[in-house]
């Protein structure tokens, strides 16, 4: 819990939480492998989170313009998601902050 508080403190300037960055990172990895938008279910699997949590986070990230989502072709119950340019930039900014906060947490 202390580690996560430290990470969230480091990310506060970006307006992100650790869990949101985890979802952005899982989305980035999954979409690079697939070379296209991916489903929320695959993001949940990659992030190790439940689908309901990922759905709520993706909606929040979409509101901020960090991801784009739409109904998956052929399955109106599934959503496809992709990082926007703004989301890619936010993730790139978050990674060094995460690494720094993690190394500080280990030193304590």
C-alpha distances in whole Angstrom, upper triangle without the diagonal:
4,5,5,6,9,10,10,12,14,15,16,20,20,19,17,13,12,13,16,17,16,19,21,21,21,24,25,26,27,30,31,31,33,35,35,32,30,29,26,26,26,23,21,22,22,18,17,17,19,22,22,19,20,23,22,20,23,25,23,23,27,28,26,29,26,27,31,31,34,36,36,40,41,38,38,35,33,31,32,29,30,28,30,31,29,26,27,27,24,22,24,23,19,19,20,17,15,17,17,13,12,15,14,11,13,16,14
4,5,5,6,9,10,11,12,14,15,18,20,19,17,14,12,15,18,17,17,20,22,22,23,26,27,27,29,31,32,33,35,36,36,34,32,32,29,29,29,26,24,25,24,20,20,20,23,26,25,21,23,26,24,22,25,27,25,25,28,29,27,30,27,29,32,33,36,38,38,42,44,41,40,37,35,34,34,31,31,29,31,32,29,27,27,27,23,22,24,22,18,19,19,16,14,15,15,11,11,13,11,8,11,13,10
4,5,5,6,9,10,11,12,14,17,18,18,15,12,10,13,16,15,14,18,19,18,20,23,23,24,26,28,29,30,32,33,33,31,30,29,27,27,26,23,22,23,21,18,18,18,21,24,24,21,21,25,23,21,24,26,23,23,27,28,26,28,25,26,30,31,34,36,36,40,42,39,39,36,34,32,32,29,29,27,28,29,27,24,24,24,21,19,20,19,16,15,15,13,10,12,11,8,7,10,9,6,8,11,10
4,5,5,6,8,10,10,12,15,16,15,12,9,7,9,12,12,12,15,17,16,18,20,21,22,24,26,27,28,30,31,31,29,27,27,24,24,24,21,19,21,19,16,16,16,19,21,21,17,18,21,19,17,20,22,20,20,23,24,22,25,22,23,27,28,31,33,33,37,39,36,35,33,30,29,28,26,26,24,26,26,24,21,22,22,19,17,19,18,14,14,15,12,10,12,13,9,9,12,12,9,12,15,14
4,5,5,6,9,10,10,14,15,14,12,9,9,11,14,14,15,17,19,19,21,23,24,25,27,29,30,31,33,34,33,31,30,29,26,27,27,23,22,24,23,19,19,19,21,23,23,19,20,23,21,18,21,23,20,20,24,24,22,25,23,25,28,29,32,34,35,39,41,38,37,35,33,31,31,28,28,26,27,27,25,22,23,23,19,19,20,18,15,16,16,13,11,14,13,10,11,14,12,10,13,15,13
4,6,5,6,9,10,13,14,14,13,11,10,13,15,14,15,18,19,19,21,23,24,24,27,29,29,31,33,33,33,32,30,30,27,28,28,24,24,25,23,20,21,21,23,26,25,21,22,25,23,20,23,25,22,21,25,25,23,25,23,25,29,30,34,36,37,40,42,40,39,37,34,32,32,29,28,26,27,27,24,22,23,22,18,18,19,16,13,14,14,10,9,11,10,6,8,10,8,7,11,12,11
4,5,5,6,9,11,12,12,10,8,6,10,12,10,12,15,15,15,17,20,20,21,23,25,25,27,29,30,30,28,27,27,24,25,25,21,21,22,20,17,18,18,21,23,23,19,19,22,20,17,20,22,19,18,22,23,20,22,20,22,25,27,30,33,33,37,39,37,36,34,31,29,28,25,24,22,23,23,21,19,19,18,15,14,15,13,10,11,11,8,6,9,9,5,7,10,10,9,12,14,14
4,5,5,6,9,10,9,7,5,6,9,10,10,12,14,15,15,18,19,20,22,24,25,26,28,29,30,29,27,26,26,23,25,24,21,20,22,21,17,18,18,20,22,21,17,18,20,18,15,18,19,16,16,20,20,18,20,18,20,24,25,29,31,32,36,38,35,34,32,30,27,27,24,24,21,22,23,20,18,19,18,14,14,16,14,10,12,13,10,9,12,12,9,11,14,13,12,15,17,17
4,5,5,8,10,10,9,8,9,13,13,13,15,18,18,18,21,23,23,25,27,28,29,31,33,33,32,30,30,30,27,28,28,24,24,26,24,21,22,21,24,26,25,21,21,24,21,18,21,22,19,19,22,22,19,22,20,23,26,28,32,34,35,39,41,39,38,36,33,31,30,27,26,24,24,24,21,19,21,19,16,16,17,14,12,14,13,10,10,13,11,9,11,14,12,12,15,16,16
4,6,7,9,10,9,9,9,13,13,12,14,17,16,17,20,21,21,23,25,26,27,29,31,31,30,29,28,29,26,28,27,24,24,26,23,20,22,22,25,26,26,22,22,24,22,19,21,23,20,18,22,22,19,21,19,22,25,27,31,34,35,38,41,39,38,36,33,30,30,26,25,22,23,22,19,18,18,16,13,13,14,11,9,10,10,6,7,10,8,6,10,12,11,11,15,16,16
4,5,5,7,6,6,7,11,10,9,12,14,13,14,17,18,18,20,23,23,24,26,28,28,27,26,25,26,23,25,25,21,21,23,21,18,20,20,22,23,23,19,19,21,19,16,17,19,16,15,18,18,15,17,15,18,22,24,27,30,31,35,37,35,34,32,30,27,26,23,21,18,19,19,16,14,15,14,10,10,12,9,7,9,10,7,7,11,11,9,12,14,14,14,17,19,19
4,5,5,6,7,10,12,11,11,15,16,16,17,20,21,21,23,25,26,27,29,31,30,30,27,27,27,25,27,27,23,23,26,24,21,23,21,24,24,23,20,20,21,19,16,18,19,15,15,18,17,15,17,16,19,22,24,28,31,32,36,38,36,35,33,31,28,27,24,23,20,20,20,17,16,17,16,12,13,15,12,10,13,13,10,11,15,14,12,15,17,16,16,20,21,20
4,5,8,10,12,15,14,13,17,18,17,18,21,22,21,24,26,26,27,30,31,30,30,28,28,29,26,29,28,25,25,28,26,23,25,24,27,27,26,23,22,24,21,18,20,20,17,16,19,18,15,17,15,19,22,25,29,32,33,37,39,37,36,35,32,29,28,25,23,20,20,19,15,15,16,14,11,13,14,10,10,13,13,10,12,15,14,13,16,18,17,18,22,22,22
4,5,9,11,13,11,10,14,15,13,15,18,18,18,21,23,23,23,26,28,27,26,24,24,25,23,26,25,21,22,25,23,20,23,22,24,24,24,20,19,21,19,15,16,17,14,12,15,15,12,13,12,15,19,21,25,28,30,33,36,34,33,31,29,26,25,21,20,16,16,15,12,11,13,11,7,10,11,8,7,11,12,10,12,15,15,14,17,19,19,19,22,24,24
4,7,10,12,10,10,14,14,13,16,18,18,19,21,23,23,25,27,28,28,26,24,24,24,22,24,24,21,21,24,23,20,22,20,22,22,21,18,17,18,16,13,15,15,11,11,14,13,10,13,11,15,18,20,24,27,29,32,35,33,31,29,27,24,24,20,19,17,16,17,13,12,14,13,9,12,14,11,10,14,15,12,13,17,17,16,18,21,20,20,24,25,25
4,7,8,6,7,10,11,10,12,15,15,16,18,20,20,22,24,25,25,24,22,21,22,19,21,21,17,18,21,19,16,18,17,19,19,19,15,14,16,14,11,12,14,10,9,13,13,10,13,11,13,17,19,22,25,27,30,33,30,29,27,25,22,22,18,18,15,15,16,13,11,13,12,9,10,12,11,8,11,13,11,11,15,15,14,16,19,19,19,21,23,23
4,5,5,6,9,10,11,12,14,15,16,18,20,21,23,24,26,26,25,23,22,21,18,20,20,17,16,19,17,14,16,14,17,18,17,13,13,15,13,10,13,14,11,11,15,15,13,16,13,15,19,20,23,26,27,31,33,30,29,27,25,22,22,19,19,17,18,19,16,14,15,15,12,11,14,13,10,12,14,11,10,14,15,13,14,17,17,16,19,22,21
4,5,5,6,9,10,10,12,14,15,16,18,20,21,23,24,25,24,22,21,21,18,19,19,15,15,17,15,11,13,13,15,17,17,13,13,16,14,11,14,16,14,13,17,18,16,18,15,16,20,21,24,26,27,31,33,30,30,27,25,23,22,19,19,17,19,20,17,14,16,16,12,11,14,13,9,10,13,11,8,12,13,11,11,15,15,14,17,19,19
4,5,5,6,9,10,10,12,14,15,16,18,20,21,22,23,22,20,18,18,14,16,16,12,11,14,13,9,10,9,12,13,13,9,9,12,11,8,11,13,12,11,15,16,15,17,14,15,18,18,22,23,24,28,29,27,26,24,21,19,19,17,17,16,18,20,18,14,16,17,14,12,15,15,12,13,16,14,12,15,17,15,14,18,19,17,19,22,22
4,5,5,6,9,10,11,12,14,15,16,18,20,21,22,20,18,17,16,13,15,15,12,12,15,13,10,13,11,13,14,13,10,9,11,10,6,8,11,9,8,11,13,12,13,10,11,15,15,19,21,22,26,28,25,25,23,20,17,17,14,14,12,14,16,14,11,13,14,11,10,13,13,10,12,15,14,12,15,17,16,16,20,21,20,22,25,25
4,5,5,6,8,10,10,12,14,15,16,18,20,20,19,18,17,17,15,17,16,12,13,15,13,10,13,12,15,16,16,13,11,14,14,10,11,14,12,10,13,15,13,14,11,12,15,17,20,23,23,27,29,27,27,25,22,19,18,15,14,12,14,15,13,10,11,12,9,7,10,10,7,8,12,11,9,12,15,14,14,17,18,18,20,23,23
4,6,5,6,9,10,11,12,14,15,17,18,19,19,17,15,15,13,14,13,10,10,12,9,6,9,9,13,14,15,12,10,13,13,10,11,15,14,12,15,17,16,17,13,13,17,17,21,22,22,26,28,26,26,23,20,18,17,15,14,13,16,17,16,12,13,15,12,9,12,13,10,10,14,13,10,13,16,15,14,17,19,18,19,23,23
4,5,5,6,8,10,10,12,14,15,16,17,16,14,12,12,10,11,11,7,8,10,9,6,9,9,11,11,12,10,7,10,11,8,8,11,11,9,12,15,14,14,11,10,13,14,17,19,19,22,24,22,22,20,17,15,14,11,11,10,14,16,15,11,12,14,12,10,13,15,12,13,16,16,14,16,19,18,18,21,23,22,23,26,27
4,6,5,6,9,10,10,12,14,15,16,15,13,12,13,11,14,12,9,11,13,11,9,13,12,15,14,16,13,10,12,13,9,9,12,12,9,11,14,13,12,8,8,12,13,16,19,19,22,25,23,23,21,18,15,14,10,9,7,10,12,11,7,8,11,9,7,10,12,10,11,14,15,13,16,18,18,18,21,23,22,24,27,28
4,5,5,6,9,10,11,12,14,15,15,14,13,14,13,14,12,9,11,12,9,8,12,13,16,16,18,15,12,15,16,13,12,16,15,12,15,18,16,16,12,12,15,16,19,21,21,24,26,25,25,23,20,18,16,13,11,10,13,14,14,10,9,12,10,7,10,12,10,9,13,14,12,14,17,17,16,19,21,21,22,25,26
4,5,5,6,8,10,11,12,14,13,12,10,11,10,11,9,6,8,9,6,5,9,10,13,13,15,14,11,13,15,12,12,15,16,13,15,19,18,17,14,12,15,15,18,19,18,21,23,22,22,21,17,15,13,11,11,10,14,16,16,12,12,15,14,11,13,16,14,13,17,17,15,17,20,20,18,21,24,23,24,27,28
4,6,5,6,8,10,10,11,10,9,7,9,8,10,8,6,9,10,8,8,12,12,14,13,16,14,10,12,14,12,10,13,14,12,13,16,16,14,11,9,11,11,14,16,15,18,21,19,20,19,15,13,10,8,7,7,11,13,14,10,10,14,13,10,13,16,14,14,18,19,17,19,22,22,21,24,26,26,27,30,31
4,6,5,6,9,10,10,10,9,9,12,12,14,11,9,12,13,10,11,15,15,18,17,19,17,14,16,18,15,13,16,17,13,14,18,17,15,11,10,12,14,17,19,18,20,23,22,23,22,18,16,13,10,8,7,10,11,13,9,8,11,12,9,11,14,13,12,16,17,16,18,21,21,21,23,26,25,26,29,31
4,6,5,6,9,10,11,11,10,12,13,14,10,9,12,12,8,10,13,15,18,17,20,18,15,17,20,17,15,19,20,17,18,21,20,19,15,14,16,16,19,20,19,21,24,23,24,23,19,17,14,12,11,10,14,15,16,13,11,15,15,12,13,16,15,14,17,19,17,18,21,22,21,23,26,25,26,29,31
4,5,5,6,8,9,8,7,9,10,11,7,7,10,10,7,10,13,14,16,15,18,17,14,16,18,16,14,18,19,17,17,21,21,19,16,14,15,14,16,17,16,18,20,19,21,20,16,14,11,10,9,11,14,16,18,14,13,17,17,14,16,19,18,17,21,22,20,21,25,25,24,26,29,28,29,32,33
4,5,5,5,5,6,6,9,11,13,10,9,13,13,11,13,16,17,19,17,20,19,15,17,19,17,14,18,19,16,16,20,19,17,14,12,12,13,15,16,14,16,19,18,20,19,16,13,10,9,7,8,12,14,16,13,12,16,16,14,16,19,18,18,21,23,21,23,26,26,26,28,31,30,31,34,36
4,5,5,7,9,9,13,15,16,13,12,16,15,13,15,18,19,21,20,23,22,19,20,22,20,18,21,22,19,19,23,22,19,16,14,15,16,18,20,18,19,22,22,23,23,19,17,14,12,10,10,13,14,16,14,12,15,17,14,15,19,18,17,20,22,21,22,25,26,25,27,30,30,31,33,35
4,6,8,10,10,13,15,15,11,12,15,14,12,15,17,19,21,20,23,23,19,21,24,21,19,23,24,21,21,25,25,22,19,17,18,18,19,20,18,19,21,21,23,23,19,18,14,14,12,13,16,18,20,17,16,19,20,17,18,22,21,19,23,25,23,23,27,28,27,29,32,31,31,34,36
4,5,7,7,11,13,14,11,12,15,14,13,16,18,20,21,19,22,22,19,20,23,21,18,21,23,21,20,24,24,22,19,16,16,16,17,17,14,16,17,18,20,20,16,15,12,12,11,13,16,18,20,18,16,20,21,19,20,23,23,22,25,27,26,26,30,31,29,32,34,34,34,37,39
4,7,9,13,15,16,14,14,18,17,16,18,21,22,23,22,25,24,20,21,24,22,19,22,24,21,20,24,23,20,18,15,15,15,17,18,15,16,19,19,21,22,18,16,13,12,10,12,14,15,18,16,15,18,20,18,19,22,23,22,25,27,26,27,30,31,30,32,35,35,35,38,40
4,6,10,13,15,12,13,17,17,16,18,21,21,22,20,22,22,18,19,21,20,17,19,21,18,17,21,21,18,16,13,12,12,13,14,12,13,16,16,18,19,15,13,9,9,7,10,12,14,17,15,14,18,19,18,19,22,23,22,26,27,26,27,31,31,31,33,36,35,36,39,41
4,7,10,12,10,10,14,15,14,16,19,19,19,17,19,19,15,15,18,16,13,15,18,15,14,18,18,15,14,10,9,8,9,11,9,11,14,14,15,15,12,9,6,5,5,8,11,14,16,14,14,17,18,17,19,22,21,22,25,26,25,27,30,30,30,33,35,34,35,38,40
4,7,8,7,7,11,11,11,13,15,15,16,13,16,16,13,13,16,15,12,15,17,15,14,18,19,17,15,11,11,9,10,11,9,11,14,13,14,14,10,8,5,5,7,10,13,16,18,15,15,19,19,17,20,22,22,21,25,26,24,26,29,29,29,32,34,33,34,37,38
4,5,5,7,9,10,11,12,14,14,13,10,13,14,11,10,14,14,11,13,16,15,14,18,19,18,16,12,12,9,10,9,8,11,12,11,12,10,7,5,4,6,9,12,15,19,20,17,18,21,21,19,22,24,23,23,27,27,25,27,31,30,29,32,34,33,34,38,39
4,5,5,6,9,10,10,12,11,10,7,9,10,7,7,10,10,8,11,13,13,13,16,17,16,15,11,11,9,10,11,10,14,15,13,13,11,7,6,6,7,10,12,15,19,19,16,17,21,19,18,21,23,21,22,25,25,23,26,29,28,27,30,32,31,32,35,36
4,5,5,6,9,10,10,9,8,6,9,11,8,9,12,13,11,14,16,16,16,19,21,20,18,15,15,13,13,13,12,15,15,13,14,11,8,8,9,10,13,15,19,22,22,19,20,23,22,20,23,25,23,23,27,27,25,27,30,29,28,31,33,31,32,36,36
4,5,5,6,8,10,10,10,9,13,13,10,11,15,14,12,16,18,17,17,21,21,20,18,15,15,14,15,14,13,16,16,14,16,14,11,10,10,10,12,14,18,21,21,18,18,22,21,18,21,24,22,21,25,26,23,25,28,28,26,29,32,30,31,34,35
4,5,5,6,8,8,9,8,11,11,7,10,12,11,10,13,15,13,14,18,18,18,15,12,14,12,14,15,14,17,19,17,17,15,12,11,10,9,10,12,15,18,18,15,16,19,17,15,18,20,18,18,22,22,20,22,25,24,23,26,28,27,28,31,32
4,6,5,6,5,6,6,9,8,6,9,11,10,10,14,15,15,16,19,20,20,17,15,16,15,16,17,16,19,20,18,18,15,13,12,12,12,14,15,18,21,21,17,18,21,20,17,20,22,20,20,23,23,20,22,25,24,23,26,28,26,27,31,31
4,6,5,7,8,8,12,12,10,12,15,14,14,17,19,18,19,22,23,23,20,18,19,17,19,19,17,20,21,18,20,17,14,14,14,14,16,17,21,23,24,20,20,23,22,19,22,24,21,21,24,24,21,23,26,25,23,27,29,27,27,31,32
4,6,8,10,11,14,13,11,14,16,14,14,18,19,17,19,22,22,22,18,17,18,17,19,20,18,21,23,21,22,20,16,16,15,14,14,15,19,21,21,18,18,21,19,16,19,21,18,17,21,21,18,20,23,23,21,24,26,25,25,29,30
4,5,9,10,13,11,9,12,14,12,12,16,16,15,18,20,20,20,17,16,18,17,20,21,20,23,25,22,23,20,17,16,16,14,15,15,19,21,20,17,17,19,17,15,17,19,16,15,19,19,16,18,21,20,18,21,23,22,22,26,27
4,7,9,12,10,10,13,15,14,15,18,19,18,20,23,23,23,20,19,21,20,22,22,22,25,26,23,24,21,18,18,18,17,18,19,22,24,24,20,21,23,21,18,21,22,19,18,22,21,18,20,23,21,19,23,25,22,23,27,27
4,7,8,7,7,10,11,11,12,15,16,16,18,20,21,22,19,18,20,18,20,21,20,24,25,22,22,19,17,16,17,16,18,18,22,24,23,19,21,23,21,18,22,23,19,19,23,22,19,21,24,22,20,24,25,23,24,28,28
4,6,6,6,9,10,11,12,15,16,17,18,20,22,22,20,19,20,18,19,19,19,23,23,20,20,16,15,15,16,16,19,20,23,26,25,21,23,25,23,21,24,26,22,23,26,25,22,25,27,25,24,28,29,27,28,31,31
4,5,5,6,9,10,10,12,14,15,16,18,20,20,19,16,17,15,16,16,16,19,20,16,16,13,11,11,13,13,16,18,21,24,24,20,22,25,23,21,24,26,23,24,27,26,24,26,29,27,26,30,31,29,31,34,34
4,5,5,6,9,10,11,13,14,15,17,19,20,19,17,18,15,17,16,17,21,21,18,17,13,12,12,15,15,18,19,22,25,24,21,23,25,23,22,26,26,24,25,28,27,24,27,30,28,27,31,32,29,31,35,34
4,5,5,6,9,10,11,12,14,16,17,18,17,16,17,16,18,18,19,23,24,20,19,16,15,14,16,15,17,18,20,23,22,19,21,23,20,19,23,23,20,21,25,23,21,24,26,24,23,27,28,26,28,31,31
4,5,5,6,8,10,10,12,14,15,16,14,12,14,12,15,15,16,20,21,18,18,15,13,11,12,11,13,14,17,20,19,16,18,20,18,16,20,21,18,19,23,22,20,23,25,24,23,27,28,26,28,31,31
4,6,5,6,9,10,10,12,14,15,14,12,13,11,12,13,14,18,19,16,15,12,10,9,11,10,13,15,17,20,19,16,19,21,19,18,22,23,21,22,26,25,23,26,28,27,26,30,31,29,31,35,34
4,6,5,6,9,10,11,13,14,14,13,14,12,14,16,17,21,23,19,18,15,14,12,14,13,15,16,18,21,19,16,19,21,18,18,22,22,20,22,25,24,22,25,27,25,26,29,30,28,31,34,33
4,5,5,6,8,10,11,12,11,10,12,12,15,17,18,22,24,21,20,17,15,13,14,12,13,13,15,18,16,13,16,18,15,14,18,19,16,18,21,20,18,22,24,22,22,26,27,25,28,31,30
4,5,5,6,9,10,10,9,7,9,8,11,13,15,18,21,18,17,15,13,10,10,8,10,10,12,15,14,11,14,16,14,14,18,19,17,19,22,21,20,23,25,24,24,28,29,28,30,33,33
4,5,5,6,9,10,10,9,9,9,11,13,15,19,21,19,17,15,14,11,12,10,12,13,14,17,15,13,16,18,16,17,20,21,19,21,25,24,23,26,28,26,27,31,31,30,33,35,35
4,5,5,7,9,9,9,11,11,14,17,19,23,25,22,20,19,17,14,15,13,14,13,14,16,14,12,16,17,14,15,19,18,17,20,23,21,20,24,25,24,25,28,29,28,30,33,33
4,5,5,6,5,6,8,10,13,16,18,22,24,22,21,19,17,14,14,11,11,10,10,13,10,8,12,13,11,12,15,15,14,17,20,19,18,22,23,22,23,27,27,27,29,32,32
4,5,5,6,5,6,7,10,14,16,19,22,20,18,18,16,12,12,9,10,9,9,12,11,9,13,14,13,14,17,18,17,20,23,22,22,25,27,26,27,30,31,30,33,35,36
4,6,8,8,9,10,13,16,19,22,25,23,21,20,19,15,15,13,13,13,12,14,12,11,15,16,14,16,19,19,18,21,24,23,23,26,28,27,28,31,32,31,34,36,36
4,6,8,10,12,15,19,21,24,27,25,24,23,21,17,17,14,13,12,10,12,9,9,13,13,11,13,16,16,15,19,21,20,20,24,25,24,26,29,29,29,32,34,34
4,6,7,10,13,17,19,22,25,24,22,22,20,16,15,12,11,9,7,9,7,7,11,11,10,13,15,15,16,19,21,21,21,24,26,25,27,30,30,31,33,35,36
4,7,10,14,17,19,22,25,24,22,22,19,15,14,10,9,6,5,7,5,4,8,9,8,9,12,13,13,15,18,18,18,21,23,22,24,27,28,28,30,32,33
4,7,10,14,15,18,21,20,19,18,16,12,10,7,6,4,5,8,8,6,9,11,11,11,14,16,15,17,20,20,20,23,25,25,25,28,30,30,32,34,35
4,7,11,12,15,18,17,16,16,14,10,8,6,5,6,6,10,10,9,12,14,14,15,17,19,19,21,24,24,24,26,29,28,29,32,33,33,35,38,39
4,7,9,12,15,14,12,13,10,6,5,4,6,9,10,14,14,12,15,18,17,17,20,22,21,23,26,26,26,28,31,30,31,34,35,35,36,39,40
4,6,9,12,11,9,10,9,5,5,7,9,12,13,17,17,16,18,21,21,21,24,26,25,27,30,30,29,32,35,34,34,37,39,38,40,43,43
4,6,9,7,6,7,6,5,6,9,12,15,16,20,21,19,21,24,24,24,27,29,28,29,33,33,32,34,37,36,36,40,41,40,42,45,45
4,6,6,6,8,5,5,5,9,12,15,17,21,22,20,22,25,25,24,27,29,29,29,33,33,32,34,37,37,36,39,41,40,42,45,46
4,6,7,10,9,9,9,12,14,18,20,23,25,23,24,28,28,27,30,32,32,32,36,37,35,37,40,40,40,43,45,44,45,48,49
4,7,9,9,11,11,15,18,21,23,27,28,26,27,31,31,30,33,35,34,35,39,39,38,40,43,42,42,45,47,46,47,50,51
4,5,6,8,10,14,17,21,23,26,27,25,27,30,30,29,32,34,33,33,37,38,36,38,41,40,40,43,45,43,45,48,49
4,6,8,10,14,17,20,22,26,27,25,27,30,29,29,32,34,33,34,37,37,36,38,41,40,40,43,45,43,45,48,48
4,7,10,13,17,20,22,26,26,24,26,29,28,27,31,33,31,32,36,35,34,36,39,38,37,41,42,41,42,46,46
4,7,10,14,17,19,23,24,21,23,26,25,24,27,29,28,29,32,32,31,33,36,35,34,38,39,38,39,43,43
4,6,10,13,15,19,20,17,19,23,22,21,24,26,25,26,30,30,28,31,33,33,32,36,37,36,38,41,41
4,7,11,13,16,18,15,17,20,20,19,22,24,23,24,28,28,27,29,32,31,31,34,36,35,37,40,41
4,7,10,13,14,12,13,16,16,15,18,20,20,20,24,25,23,26,29,28,28,31,33,32,34,37,38
4,6,10,11,9,10,13,14,13,15,18,18,18,22,23,22,24,27,27,27,30,32,31,33,36,37
4,7,8,5,6,10,10,10,12,14,14,15,19,19,19,21,24,24,24,27,29,29,31,33,34
4,5,5,6,9,10,11,12,14,15,17,20,20,21,23,25,25,26,29,30,31,33,35,36
4,5,5,6,9,10,11,12,14,16,18,19,20,22,24,25,26,28,29,30,32,34,36
4,5,5,6,9,10,11,12,15,17,17,18,21,22,23,24,26,27,28,30,32,33
4,5,5,6,9,10,10,12,15,16,16,18,20,21,22,24,26,26,28,30,31
4,5,5,6,9,10,11,14,15,15,17,19,20,21,23,25,26,27,29,31
4,5,5,6,9,10,12,13,15,16,18,19,20,22,24,25,27,28,30
4,5,5,6,9,11,11,12,15,16,16,18,20,21,22,24,26,27
4,5,5,6,9,10,10,12,14,15,16,18,20,20,22,24,26
4,6,6,8,9,10,12,13,15,16,18,19,21,22,24,26
4,6,6,7,9,11,12,13,15,17,18,19,21,22,24
4,6,5,6,9,10,10,12,14,15,16,18,20,21
4,5,5,6,9,10,10,12,14,15,17,19,20
4,5,5,6,9,10,11,12,14,15,17,19
4,5,5,6,8,10,11,12,14,15,17
4,5,5,6,9,10,10,12,14,16
4,6,5,6,9,10,11,12,15
4,5,5,6,9,10,11,13
4,6,5,6,9,10,11
4,5,5,6,9,10
4,5,5,6,9
4,5,5,7
4,5,5
4,6
4
